[in-house]
């Protein structure tokens, strides 16, 4: 891994650039749509149950 890092390291005169530390033959990430929807529903339920959390969230976003 260190060899790949050193091979991908370059300097363009202003800053250093380095390649990503993992190989290009990585498999695709699994689909997490169901988990994302479940998390969204949990957040919506929490915000609906707490005026303070809802107000804080609205101010933040």
PDB file with one MODEL, atoms N, CA, C and O in Angstrom:
MODEL        1
ATOM      1  N   UNK A   1       0.824  -1.185   0.000  1.00  0.00           N
ATOM      2  CA  UNK A   1       0.000   0.000   0.000  1.00  0.00           C
ATOM      3  C   UNK A   1       0.872   1.253   0.000  1.00  0.00           C
ATOM      4  O   UNK A   1       0.567   2.222  -0.696  1.00  0.00           O
ATOM      5  N   UNK A   2       1.940   1.238   0.767  1.00  0.00           N
ATOM      6  CA  UNK A   2       2.827   2.397   0.824  1.00  0.00           C
ATOM      7  C   UNK A   2       3.455   2.664  -0.542  1.00  0.00           C
ATOM      8  O   UNK A   2       3.668   3.815  -0.923  1.00  0.00           O
ATOM      9  N   UNK A   3       3.748   1.596  -1.269  1.00  0.00           N
ATOM     10  CA  UNK A   3       4.337   1.757  -2.601  1.00  0.00           C
ATOM     11  C   UNK A   3       3.352   2.439  -3.550  1.00  0.00           C
ATOM     12  O   UNK A   3       3.740   3.313  -4.324  1.00  0.00           O
ATOM     13  N   UNK A   4       2.073   2.040  -3.493  1.00  0.00           N
ATOM     14  CA  UNK A   4       1.054   2.675  -4.324  1.00  0.00           C
ATOM     15  C   UNK A   4       0.927   4.153  -3.976  1.00  0.00           C
ATOM     16  O   UNK A   4       0.786   4.999  -4.858  1.00  0.00           O
ATOM     17  N   UNK A   5       0.980   4.453  -2.689  1.00  0.00           N
ATOM     18  CA  UNK A   5       0.895   5.837  -2.236  1.00  0.00           C
ATOM     19  C   UNK A   5       2.053   6.653  -2.796  1.00  0.00           C
ATOM     20  O   UNK A   5       1.853   7.742  -3.334  1.00  0.00           O
ATOM     21  N   UNK A   6       3.250   6.126  -2.668  1.00  0.00           N
ATOM     22  CA  UNK A   6       4.433   6.839  -3.157  1.00  0.00           C
ATOM     23  C   UNK A   6       4.413   6.988  -4.679  1.00  0.00           C
ATOM     24  O   UNK A   6       4.844   8.014  -5.205  1.00  0.00           O
ATOM     25  N   UNK A   7       3.918   5.975  -5.384  1.00  0.00           N
ATOM     26  CA  UNK A   7       3.848   6.045  -6.845  1.00  0.00           C
ATOM     27  C   UNK A   7       2.846   7.090  -7.323  1.00  0.00           C
ATOM     28  O   UNK A   7       3.040   7.691  -8.380  1.00  0.00           O
ATOM     29  N   UNK A   8       1.791   7.313  -6.566  1.00  0.00           N
ATOM     30  CA  UNK A   8       0.760   8.255  -6.996  1.00  0.00           C
ATOM     31  C   UNK A   8       1.009   9.677  -6.500  1.00  0.00           C
ATOM     32  O   UNK A   8       0.272  10.593  -6.867  1.00  0.00           O
ATOM     33  N   UNK A   9       2.020   9.874  -5.683  1.00  0.00           N
ATOM     34  CA  UNK A   9       2.323  11.184  -5.115  1.00  0.00           C
ATOM     35  C   UNK A   9       2.945  12.097  -6.167  1.00  0.00           C
ATOM     36  O   UNK A   9       3.877  11.707  -6.870  1.00  0.00           O
ATOM     37  N   UNK A  10       2.415  13.322  -6.266  1.00  0.00           N
ATOM     38  CA  UNK A  10       2.991  14.298  -7.191  1.00  0.00           C
ATOM     39  C   UNK A  10       2.875  15.696  -6.599  1.00  0.00           C
ATOM     40  O   UNK A  10       2.049  15.947  -5.721  1.00  0.00           O
ATOM     41  N   UNK A  11       3.711  16.594  -7.089  1.00  0.00           N
ATOM     42  CA  UNK A  11       3.719  17.982  -6.637  1.00  0.00           C
ATOM     43  C   UNK A  11       3.606  18.860  -7.870  1.00  0.00           C
ATOM     44  O   UNK A  11       4.420  18.744  -8.786  1.00  0.00           O
ATOM     45  N   UNK A  12       2.605  19.739  -7.908  1.00  0.00           N
ATOM     46  CA  UNK A  12       2.375  20.560  -9.101  1.00  0.00           C
ATOM     47  C   UNK A  12       2.968  21.971  -8.996  1.00  0.00           C
ATOM     48  O   UNK A  12       2.642  22.845  -9.800  1.00  0.00           O
ATOM     49  N   UNK A  13       3.825  22.187  -8.020  1.00  0.00           N
ATOM     50  CA  UNK A  13       4.429  23.498  -7.837  1.00  0.00           C
ATOM     51  C   UNK A  13       3.802  24.286  -6.707  1.00  0.00           C
ATOM     52  O   UNK A  13       4.426  25.182  -6.138  1.00  0.00           O
ATOM     53  N   UNK A  14       2.555  23.943  -6.384  1.00  0.00           N
ATOM     54  CA  UNK A  14       1.851  24.619  -5.291  1.00  0.00           C
ATOM     55  C   UNK A  14       1.425  23.652  -4.193  1.00  0.00           C
ATOM     56  O   UNK A  14       1.497  23.968  -3.006  1.00  0.00           O
ATOM     57  N   UNK A  15       0.986  22.482  -4.606  1.00  0.00           N
ATOM     58  CA  UNK A  15       0.489  21.521  -3.610  1.00  0.00           C
ATOM     59  C   UNK A  15       0.759  20.093  -4.050  1.00  0.00           C
ATOM     60  O   UNK A  15       0.991  19.805  -5.224  1.00  0.00           O
ATOM     61  N   UNK A  16       0.720  19.223  -3.072  1.00  0.00           N
ATOM     62  CA  UNK A  16       0.910  17.801  -3.337  1.00  0.00           C
ATOM     63  C   UNK A  16      -0.425  17.164  -3.689  1.00  0.00           C
ATOM     64  O   UNK A  16      -1.473  17.580  -3.195  1.00  0.00           O
ATOM     65  N   UNK A  17      -0.378  16.161  -4.540  1.00  0.00           N
ATOM     66  CA  UNK A  17      -1.560  15.378  -4.892  1.00  0.00           C
ATOM     67  C   UNK A  17      -1.217  13.917  -4.671  1.00  0.00           C
ATOM     68  O   UNK A  17      -0.090  13.485  -4.917  1.00  0.00           O
ATOM     69  N   UNK A  18      -2.202  13.161  -4.204  1.00  0.00           N
ATOM     70  CA  UNK A  18      -1.997  11.737  -3.981  1.00  0.00           C
ATOM     71  C   UNK A  18      -3.256  10.993  -4.415  1.00  0.00           C
ATOM     72  O   UNK A  18      -4.372  11.483  -4.244  1.00  0.00           O
ATOM     73  N   UNK A  19      -3.060   9.808  -4.975  1.00  0.00           N
ATOM     74  CA  UNK A  19      -4.188   9.005  -5.416  1.00  0.00           C
ATOM     75  C   UNK A  19      -4.949   8.409  -4.244  1.00  0.00           C
ATOM     76  O   UNK A  19      -4.490   8.439  -3.102  1.00  0.00           O
ATOM     77  N   UNK A  20      -6.109   7.874  -4.544  1.00  0.00           N
ATOM     78  CA  UNK A  20      -6.908   7.225  -3.512  1.00  0.00           C
ATOM     79  C   UNK A  20      -6.184   5.981  -3.010  1.00  0.00           C
ATOM     80  O   UNK A  20      -5.527   5.289  -3.788  1.00  0.00           O
ATOM     81  N   UNK A  21      -6.298   5.693  -1.724  1.00  0.00           N
ATOM     82  CA  UNK A  21      -5.509   4.608  -1.139  1.00  0.00           C
ATOM     83  C   UNK A  21      -6.001   3.194  -1.435  1.00  0.00           C
ATOM     84  O   UNK A  21      -5.339   2.232  -1.044  1.00  0.00           O
ATOM     85  N   UNK A  22      -7.126   3.037  -2.103  1.00  0.00           N
ATOM     86  CA  UNK A  22      -7.610   1.684  -2.377  1.00  0.00           C
ATOM     87  C   UNK A  22      -7.443   1.370  -3.859  1.00  0.00           C
ATOM     88  O   UNK A  22      -7.334   2.271  -4.690  1.00  0.00           O
ATOM     89  N   UNK A  23      -7.426   0.120  -4.163  1.00  0.00           N
ATOM     90  CA  UNK A  23      -7.189  -0.300  -5.543  1.00  0.00           C
ATOM     91  C   UNK A  23      -8.416  -0.057  -6.406  1.00  0.00           C
ATOM     92  O   UNK A  23      -9.524   0.101  -5.893  1.00  0.00           O
ATOM     93  N   UNK A  24      -8.216  -0.026  -7.702  1.00  0.00           N
ATOM     94  CA  UNK A  24      -9.296   0.240  -8.640  1.00  0.00           C
ATOM     95  C   UNK A  24     -10.233  -0.930  -8.850  1.00  0.00           C
ATOM     96  O   UNK A  24     -11.271  -0.771  -9.492  1.00  0.00           O
ATOM     97  N   UNK A  25      -9.903  -2.094  -8.332  1.00  0.00           N
ATOM     98  CA  UNK A  25     -10.760  -3.260  -8.548  1.00  0.00           C
ATOM     99  C   UNK A  25     -11.761  -3.468  -7.420  1.00  0.00           C
ATOM    100  O   UNK A  25     -12.235  -4.584  -7.205  1.00  0.00           O
ATOM    101  N   UNK A  26     -12.082  -2.411  -6.706  1.00  0.00           N
ATOM    102  CA  UNK A  26     -13.066  -2.513  -5.625  1.00  0.00           C
ATOM    103  C   UNK A  26     -14.443  -2.813  -6.210  1.00  0.00           C
ATOM    104  O   UNK A  26     -14.807  -2.290  -7.263  1.00  0.00           O
ATOM    105  N   UNK A  27     -15.186  -3.639  -5.536  1.00  0.00           N
ATOM    106  CA  UNK A  27     -16.540  -3.926  -5.984  1.00  0.00           C
ATOM    107  C   UNK A  27     -17.449  -2.755  -5.617  1.00  0.00           C
ATOM    108  O   UNK A  27     -17.111  -1.930  -4.767  1.00  0.00           O
ATOM    109  N   UNK A  28     -18.596  -2.699  -6.267  1.00  0.00           N
ATOM    110  CA  UNK A  28     -19.549  -1.627  -5.996  1.00  0.00           C
ATOM    111  C   UNK A  28     -20.062  -1.718  -4.567  1.00  0.00           C
ATOM    112  O   UNK A  28     -20.153  -2.798  -3.984  1.00  0.00           O
ATOM    113  N   UNK A  29     -20.390  -0.567  -4.027  1.00  0.00           N
ATOM    114  CA  UNK A  29     -20.966  -0.541  -2.687  1.00  0.00           C
ATOM    115  C   UNK A  29     -22.382  -1.098  -2.731  1.00  0.00           C
ATOM    116  O   UNK A  29     -23.061  -0.976  -3.750  1.00  0.00           O
ATOM    117  N   UNK A  30     -22.834  -1.704  -1.642  1.00  0.00           N
ATOM    118  CA  UNK A  30     -24.195  -2.228  -1.626  1.00  0.00           C
ATOM    119  C   UNK A  30     -25.211  -1.089  -1.619  1.00  0.00           C
ATOM    120  O   UNK A  30     -24.923   0.013  -1.154  1.00  0.00           O
ATOM    121  N   UNK A  31     -26.385  -1.369  -2.134  1.00  0.00           N
ATOM    122  CA  UNK A  31     -27.463  -0.387  -2.144  1.00  0.00           C
ATOM    123  C   UNK A  31     -28.003  -0.261  -0.722  1.00  0.00           C
ATOM    124  O   UNK A  31     -28.331  -1.265  -0.088  1.00  0.00           O
ATOM    125  N   UNK A  32     -28.095   0.969  -0.221  1.00  0.00           N
ATOM    126  CA  UNK A  32     -28.570   1.173   1.143  1.00  0.00           C
ATOM    127  C   UNK A  32     -29.834   2.019   1.183  1.00  0.00           C
ATOM    128  O   UNK A  32     -30.101   2.697   2.175  1.00  0.00           O
ATOM    129  N   UNK A  33     -30.612   1.982   0.106  1.00  0.00           N
ATOM    130  CA  UNK A  33     -31.816   2.801   0.011  1.00  0.00           C
ATOM    131  C   UNK A  33     -32.784   2.522   1.156  1.00  0.00           C
ATOM    132  O   UNK A  33     -33.325   3.457   1.747  1.00  0.00           O
ATOM    133  N   UNK A  34     -33.009   1.253   1.477  1.00  0.00           N
ATOM    134  CA  UNK A  34     -33.949   0.909   2.551  1.00  0.00           C
ATOM    135  C   UNK A  34     -33.481   1.472   3.889  1.00  0.00           C
ATOM    136  O   UNK A  34     -34.293   1.960   4.676  1.00  0.00           O
ATOM    137  N   UNK A  35     -32.187   1.408   4.147  1.00  0.00           N
ATOM    138  CA  UNK A  35     -31.644   1.947   5.393  1.00  0.00           C
ATOM    139  C   UNK A  35     -31.790   3.466   5.436  1.00  0.00           C
ATOM    140  O   UNK A  35     -32.091   4.035   6.485  1.00  0.00           O
ATOM    141  N   UNK A  36     -31.578   4.117   4.301  1.00  0.00           N
ATOM    142  CA  UNK A  36     -31.698   5.574   4.241  1.00  0.00           C
ATOM    143  C   UNK A  36     -33.139   6.011   4.480  1.00  0.00           C
ATOM    144  O   UNK A  36     -33.381   6.986   5.191  1.00  0.00           O
ATOM    145  N   UNK A  37     -34.087   5.304   3.896  1.00  0.00           N
ATOM    146  CA  UNK A  37     -35.504   5.635   4.099  1.00  0.00           C
ATOM    147  C   UNK A  37     -35.888   5.429   5.558  1.00  0.00           C
ATOM    148  O   UNK A  37     -36.586   6.261   6.138  1.00  0.00           O
ATOM    149  N   UNK A  38     -35.436   4.325   6.158  1.00  0.00           N
ATOM    150  CA  UNK A  38     -35.740   4.072   7.563  1.00  0.00           C
ATOM    151  C   UNK A  38     -35.167   5.181   8.449  1.00  0.00           C
ATOM    152  O   UNK A  38     -35.829   5.645   9.377  1.00  0.00           O
ATOM    153  N   UNK A  39     -33.947   5.599   8.162  1.00  0.00           N
ATOM    154  CA  UNK A  39     -33.317   6.671   8.941  1.00  0.00           C
ATOM    155  C   UNK A  39     -34.074   7.986   8.769  1.00  0.00           C
ATOM    156  O   UNK A  39     -34.262   8.719   9.740  1.00  0.00           O
ATOM    157  N   UNK A  40     -34.508   8.292   7.561  1.00  0.00           N
ATOM    158  CA  UNK A  40     -35.291   9.498   7.312  1.00  0.00           C
ATOM    159  C   UNK A  40     -36.587   9.482   8.110  1.00  0.00           C
ATOM    160  O   UNK A  40     -36.968  10.496   8.696  1.00  0.00           O
ATOM    161  N   UNK A  41     -37.264   8.344   8.136  1.00  0.00           N
ATOM    162  CA  UNK A  41     -38.514   8.236   8.904  1.00  0.00           C
ATOM    163  C   UNK A  41     -38.264   8.420  10.397  1.00  0.00           C
ATOM    164  O   UNK A  41     -39.067   9.046  11.088  1.00  0.00           O
ATOM    165  N   UNK A  42     -37.158   7.879  10.897  1.00  0.00           N
ATOM    166  CA  UNK A  42     -36.816   8.045  12.314  1.00  0.00           C
ATOM    167  C   UNK A  42     -36.566   9.511  12.649  1.00  0.00           C
ATOM    168  O   UNK A  42     -37.008   9.998  13.690  1.00  0.00           O
ATOM    169  N   UNK A  43     -35.867  10.204  11.780  1.00  0.00           N
ATOM    170  CA  UNK A  43     -35.591  11.626  12.013  1.00  0.00           C
ATOM    171  C   UNK A  43     -36.884  12.428  11.968  1.00  0.00           C
ATOM    172  O   UNK A  43     -37.106  13.295  12.814  1.00  0.00           O
ATOM    173  N   UNK A  44     -37.739  12.146  10.989  1.00  0.00           N
ATOM    174  CA  UNK A  44     -39.017  12.861  10.893  1.00  0.00           C
ATOM    175  C   UNK A  44     -39.870  12.627  12.133  1.00  0.00           C
ATOM    176  O   UNK A  44     -40.503  13.554  12.637  1.00  0.00           O
ATOM    177  N   UNK A  45     -39.889  11.382  12.631  1.00  0.00           N
ATOM    178  CA  UNK A  45     -40.669  11.069  13.826  1.00  0.00           C
ATOM    179  C   UNK A  45     -40.114  11.807  15.041  1.00  0.00           C
ATOM    180  O   UNK A  45     -40.875  12.326  15.858  1.00  0.00           O
ATOM    181  N   UNK A  46     -38.794  11.854  15.157  1.00  0.00           N
ATOM    182  CA  UNK A  46     -38.175  12.550  16.287  1.00  0.00           C
ATOM    183  C   UNK A  46     -38.471  14.043  16.229  1.00  0.00           C
ATOM    184  O   UNK A  46     -38.763  14.659  17.254  1.00  0.00           O
ATOM    185  N   UNK A  47     -38.397  14.622  15.047  1.00  0.00           N
ATOM    186  CA  UNK A  47     -38.659  16.050  14.910  1.00  0.00           C
ATOM    187  C   UNK A  47     -40.125  16.380  15.165  1.00  0.00           C
ATOM    188  O   UNK A  47     -40.437  17.438  15.711  1.00  0.00           O
ATOM    189  N   UNK A  48     -41.022  15.484  14.776  1.00  0.00           N
ATOM    190  CA  UNK A  48     -42.448  15.714  15.007  1.00  0.00           C
ATOM    191  C   UNK A  48     -42.786  15.641  16.487  1.00  0.00           C
ATOM    192  O   UNK A  48     -43.758  16.255  16.927  1.00  0.00           O
ATOM    193  N   UNK A  49     -42.005  14.904  17.259  1.00  0.00           N
ATOM    194  CA  UNK A  49     -42.284  14.737  18.678  1.00  0.00           C
ATOM    195  C   UNK A  49     -41.638  15.771  19.574  1.00  0.00           C
ATOM    196  O   UNK A  49     -41.902  15.790  20.777  1.00  0.00           O
ATOM    197  N   UNK A  50     -40.804  16.625  19.024  1.00  0.00           N
ATOM    198  CA  UNK A  50     -40.094  17.592  19.849  1.00  0.00           C
ATOM    199  C   UNK A  50     -40.041  18.942  19.146  1.00  0.00           C
ATOM    200  O   UNK A  50     -39.387  19.099  18.115  1.00  0.00           O
ATOM    201  N   UNK A  51     -40.745  19.916  19.725  1.00  0.00           N
ATOM    202  CA  UNK A  51     -40.739  21.254  19.137  1.00  0.00           C
ATOM    203  C   UNK A  51     -39.339  21.857  19.142  1.00  0.00           C
ATOM    204  O   UNK A  51     -38.944  22.528  18.189  1.00  0.00           O
ATOM    205  N   UNK A  52     -38.590  21.618  20.215  1.00  0.00           N
ATOM    206  CA  UNK A  52     -37.240  22.180  20.303  1.00  0.00           C
ATOM    207  C   UNK A  52     -36.340  21.591  19.225  1.00  0.00           C
ATOM    208  O   UNK A  52     -35.639  22.330  18.534  1.00  0.00           O
ATOM    209  N   UNK A  53     -36.352  20.268  19.074  1.00  0.00           N
ATOM    210  CA  UNK A  53     -35.527  19.629  18.045  1.00  0.00           C
ATOM    211  C   UNK A  53     -35.933  20.099  16.651  1.00  0.00           C
ATOM    212  O   UNK A  53     -35.082  20.339  15.795  1.00  0.00           O
ATOM    213  N   UNK A  54     -37.235  20.227  16.433  1.00  0.00           N
ATOM    214  CA  UNK A  54     -37.727  20.671  15.137  1.00  0.00           C
ATOM    215  C   UNK A  54     -37.265  22.093  14.828  1.00  0.00           C
ATOM    216  O   UNK A  54     -36.834  22.384  13.711  1.00  0.00           O
ATOM    217  N   UNK A  55     -37.355  22.966  15.813  1.00  0.00           N
ATOM    218  CA  UNK A  55     -36.914  24.349  15.632  1.00  0.00           C
ATOM    219  C   UNK A  55     -35.405  24.412  15.394  1.00  0.00           C
ATOM    220  O   UNK A  55     -34.943  25.135  14.512  1.00  0.00           O
ATOM    221  N   UNK A  56     -34.641  23.654  16.181  1.00  0.00           N
ATOM    222  CA  UNK A  56     -33.189  23.618  15.997  1.00  0.00           C
ATOM    223  C   UNK A  56     -32.824  23.120  14.597  1.00  0.00           C
ATOM    224  O   UNK A  56     -31.935  23.667  13.946  1.00  0.00           O
ATOM    225  N   UNK A  57     -33.514  22.088  14.150  1.00  0.00           N
ATOM    226  CA  UNK A  57     -33.255  21.528  12.825  1.00  0.00           C
ATOM    227  C   UNK A  57     -33.575  22.550  11.737  1.00  0.00           C
ATOM    228  O   UNK A  57     -32.806  22.721  10.792  1.00  0.00           O
ATOM    229  N   UNK A  58     -34.715  23.228  11.877  1.00  0.00           N
ATOM    230  CA  UNK A  58     -35.119  24.231  10.895  1.00  0.00           C
ATOM    231  C   UNK A  58     -34.103  25.364  10.823  1.00  0.00           C
ATOM    232  O   UNK A  58     -33.778  25.841   9.735  1.00  0.00           O
ATOM    233  N   UNK A  59     -33.611  25.788  11.957  1.00  0.00           N
ATOM    234  CA  UNK A  59     -32.605  26.856  11.974  1.00  0.00           C
ATOM    235  C   UNK A  59     -31.299  26.403  11.331  1.00  0.00           C
ATOM    236  O   UNK A  59     -30.638  27.175  10.637  1.00  0.00           O
ATOM    237  N   UNK A  60     -30.939  25.163  11.564  1.00  0.00           N
ATOM    238  CA  UNK A  60     -29.688  24.635  11.037  1.00  0.00           C
ATOM    239  C   UNK A  60     -29.739  24.462   9.526  1.00  0.00           C
ATOM    240  O   UNK A  60     -28.786  24.793   8.819  1.00  0.00           O
ATOM    241  N   UNK A  61     -30.842  23.949   9.047  1.00  0.00           N
ATOM    242  CA  UNK A  61     -30.969  23.680   7.615  1.00  0.00           C
ATOM    243  C   UNK A  61     -31.465  24.919   6.950  1.00  0.00           C
ATOM    244  O   UNK A  61     -31.651  24.935   5.733  1.00  0.00           O
TER     245      UNK A  61
ENDMDL
END
